[in-house]
Amino acid sequence: MTTTDPLANAPKVIIDSDLNTMGDDGQLFAMTTQLMGQGKVNLLGLTVVTGNDWLLQEEANALKAVERMGVQNVVGVYGGAGYPLQYDVASIRAQQAANPQGYFGAWMRPEPTQQSQLVAPPDGFAVSTKLQTQSAADFMIQTIKRYPNQVTILEVGPPTNLATAIMKAPEIVPLIKQIVYMGGAMAVPGNANAVGELNWWFDPLAVRTVLQTTIPQAVIPLDVTDTVPLTQSIFDQIVNNPSKQTAVTKAYGIVNAGSFGDNTHLFDTLTIAYFMDPAYATQTKSAYLDIDTTSGGDQGHVMVYPDQPAPGASPKKITYVTQFDNNRFFSLYVDLLTRPVPVTLP
């Protein structure tokens, strides 16, 4: 980008996502593009990975997302990993049977193999936007090299794409500014199996690959997202404001109708707030982290070492958030999700 680009000096991010239409990933994308419209962030690309759903479905969701926000000519969509680095289907089925209330993302439904099997977003599929030909991992490698020490990865899906990029081009490790994850469960139960949070449970080998690097990393785990509920009031402020009806608020209302209360929390959207200002986190801890990569009941279990790293753990302490400024966050959340659509870029 040239220096005349009004976004040239804005903080640069790549969103790596298991993108749903207007669940947490879709909301994060909408919020980030609105911040782009304010000149506060420069979203370089949207990379997609199997997690919440299978890759083909998520790619369709992502192509619609860029069109919905009007950024399809600025933010490319890059297809990534269709499967985790390692997985054992028999073990996954056993874990599902043992945790009938667990959330196992893509593994809960058949994998689509053709477009006719995809579910359209509430406002329809993308009209004209196509996937970029470059893979997610190659896009990451190229972009990080183009902007050394400037790019933050918002890692809000299984980090398979990022791990793939690091394994393919380890020279990018010292060039990544930071990673902000939504993932893991440190001292609370998992939401997939009993101990694992979906993003990190889905591909623990990828998580471990990235944790073991020296990249600065911060984590928004279930420990904090469990304390940020989506309430009826917040839902109404987004969906039922007659003066702020947009494609985003309509899709939000359809996707999230009836899904508020004690059991519905906000996940990926916390990453953009933390990225913009770490003071959104009112309490953090730091520790050496590792993750159980075995197939079975401990898959995705995060090991937290506050004082001394154990063999295989992260070489540096990693910050993880345990408390958020909910009131401040919700004002940002409602504001960004009710702004005019499509976004007007600076």
N, C-alpha and C positions, 0 to 999 in steps of 0.2 A: 504494500500500500504506500502511496506517496504521502508526503508530509502535509499535503493540502487536504487529505482525507480527515474530516472532522472527528472520526473515530480513531485516528492513528495513535493518539495518546491515551485512549481509554484502556483500562485493564483488559487483557486478552484472555478469552476462555474458549475451551472446547467442551461441549456437553456430550458425555458418553452415556447413553441411556437405553434402557429397555422400554421404549416409549409407548405409553398408552395414550388414548385420545385426550382425555381431560381428567385423568387421575393425577397422581402426584407428578409424574414425569411430564405430562402434557401441560400441567399448571406451571411447572418450573420453566418450560420452554416459553410459554406465553409471558411469564414475568420477566424473563431474561431479555426477550425481544423488546418489551416495553422499556426496560432500562437502557437498551440500545437506542431506542427512540429519544431518550433523554441524554444521550451521549455519555452515559455512565459506564458502559461495558461494551466491549467489542467481541461479539460472538463470531468466532472464525468458522465454525462448522458444527454439525450435529451428526454424531456417529451412533450407530444403532447396534445392539447386541441382544441375542436371545436372553430372556429373563422372565419378566412378567408374562410375556407371550412369546410365540415363535417369531423368528426373524422376519419372515415374509409378511406377517401381519403387522409387525412393528414398523417395517419399512413403509408400508401403506399409511400407517398412522402418522409417521414422520413427514412424508411427502404432503399429506393434507395439512399438517401442522404449519409448515413453512408457508403454504398458500393461504391458510386461514389468517396468519399474521401479516401477510403481504411482504414477506422477506425472501421469497423463493429465488430471487435473482441475486441475493447477497449471501445467504446462508445455505451452503450445500448440504445434502444428506448423503452420508456414506454408509454403505452396508458393511457389517462386520461379521463377527463369529456367530454361526448358527448353533453351535454346541459348546459346552464347557471344555476346557483343556482335557479334563478326565471326568468320566462319570460311569456309574454302574446302574443300569436301568432296574435290575432286580432289587438292588438295595434301595433305590428311590421308591419303588412300589412298596417295599416292606416299611419304609419310613412313613409313607402316606397312610398305610393301614394302621400303623401304630399311633399316628397323629391325625385323626379324622378331621379335626378342626384346623389343621395346619394349612398354611398358604404355600403352595409349591409352584406357583407361576405357570410357565409353559407346560410343565409336566402334568398339569391337571386337565389338559385337553389334547386332542390329536393334532399332530403337526400338519398344517396345510401344505400342499405341494403345488397348488396352482391358484391363480387369481380368483377363480370362481368360488373358492372355498373361504375367501377372506370375508370378514365382517366389516361393513362400511362404517366409518365414523357417522355420528348423528347428522352431520351436514354433508355427507357424501364423500366419495373418494376424491383425491387430487384430480384436477382437470388436465393439467399439462406438464406438471413438474416430474422430472425423472431423477432416478438415482445417479449420483456421480459414478464414473467408471472406476475411480480409484477406491481401493479398499479402506476401511476405517483405520486399520493399523498403518497402512502406507501414508494416509493423510496425516495421521498423528506425527509420524516420523518426519515427513516433509515440513510440516508446519512448525514443529518444535525446533527444527534446524534453521528454519527461516527466521524465527523469532526467539533466539536463545535467551533463556532465563526470563522470558516474558509471559509464557503461556501457563495458565492454571487449567487443570483438568477437573471439571465437575463430574465426578465418577458416581453416577446415580443408578447404575445397573451392575451386574456382575462384571468385574474388570478384565474380562477375557481379551477385549481389544487392546487394552493398555498393556497387559502382560505379553500379548503377542508382539506388540510394537517393541517392547523392551528386549524381548528375546531375539528379535530380528535385528535390532539396531541398538545394542547396549550403550553405544556412545551418546544416546539421548538422555540417559539418566541424569548427568550433571546439568543438563540444559533445561530440565522441566522446573518451572518456578515453584509449583506446589500442586498437590492433589487434595481436593476436598471431597470426601466420600459421604454418601449416605449408605451406611452398612454396619453390620455387626451388632452383637448384643454382649455387653461387657458383664453386667451384674444383674441382668433381668432375663426372663425366659425368651426363647426364640419365638418367631412367628411362622417358621416352616416346621422343622422338627422341634423338639423340646428346648434345644440349646442354640439353634442356628437362625439367624435373620436371613430372609430370602436372598438378598443380593450376594451376601458372602457365603451362604450355604450353597448357592447354585454352582459356584466355581471356586471352591476354597483354594485350589492349587494356583489359580490366577491371583487370588488375594495374597497368598503367601509369597508369590513371585514378586509382587509389587512392594509388599511390606518389607521384604529383605533388601530393598534398595536404600540408598541414602537420600532419596527425594524427600523434601519436606512434605509432611502429610498431616491432615487433620480429619477427624472422623465425627460424623453426626450419627450416633448409634441409636438403637431402640431405647436405650436408657433415657435419652432426652425426647425422642419422638413420642414415646409413651405418655409424655406429660404435655403434649400439644394437641388437644382434641379439636376436631371439627365440630363446632356447635351449630344448632339451628340458627342462632343469631348471625353467625358469620356467613353461613349458607345464604340466609335471606338478604344480607347486605350485598352479596355478590349477584344473586340470581333475581331478586325481586325489587330492585331499584328501577322504577319506570323510566328514569332519565338516563339510565346506563345499560341499555340492552344491546348486546353485541353478539357476534358469532361465538365469542369465548364464553360469555355469561350463559348463553343458551345451551351450548355443549356442556358446560359445567353443571347446569341444572339437570340435564338429562342423565349425565353419567353419575352424578353424586346424589341424586334424589333418594331420600330415605336412608342415606348412609352416614348419618351423623349421630353423635351420642358417645357413650363411654368407650365403645369399641372402635371408633374411627379416629385415626390420628393423622397428622400431616407429617410427611416423610421428606421427600426429595427437595421440597420447596425451601426447607431450612438451609440448604447448602448455599443458595444464592444470597440469602441475607447474611450468612456468616462470611461469605466471600467479600461482600460489599463492605462489611464492618464486623470484625470478630467480636466487637462488644455486644452484639446480639446474644452471644453466649455469656450468661451471667455466672456460670460455674463450669470449669473444665478440670480435667485431670490429665496427667501424662504418664505413660508407661511404655515399656517394651512390649510389643504385641506379637503373638503368633496365632495360628489357626489350625484346627484339626482337619487334615485333608483326607482322612480315611473315610471309606464308605460305611455308613452305619449310623447308629444313634447319636454319635458324637460329631458327625459331619458338620462343619461350620462353627464348631465351638471355639470361641476366642479365648486364648490364654493371655492373661494380663499379668505382667511382671513389673510392679511399681519401682523396684530398686535395682535389681540385677537382671540383665538379659539371660535367658536360658538359651542353650544351643538351638539355632534355627529361628530365633525371634528376630524382630527388627533390630538393626544395628544402632538405631537412634530411638530415643523416646518419641512417641507419637501422641499428640494432643487429641483427646476426645472430649466431647461436650456432654455435660450431665444436666445442665439447666439452661433454659432460654428465657429471654425477655418476651414473654408471650404477647403482652399488650402491644409492645412496639412492633413485634413481628406481624401481628394481625393487621395493624394499620397499614403496613407495607403490602401485605398479602391482598387485602381488599382493594387498596388503591390500584395496584398493578393489574389485578384481574378484572377491573371495571373500567380501564382506560379505553379510549376509542380504538377500534380495529377496522381496517388494517393499520399497522403502526406507520407513523411518518418518521422516516429516518432523517437525521440531521444532514 
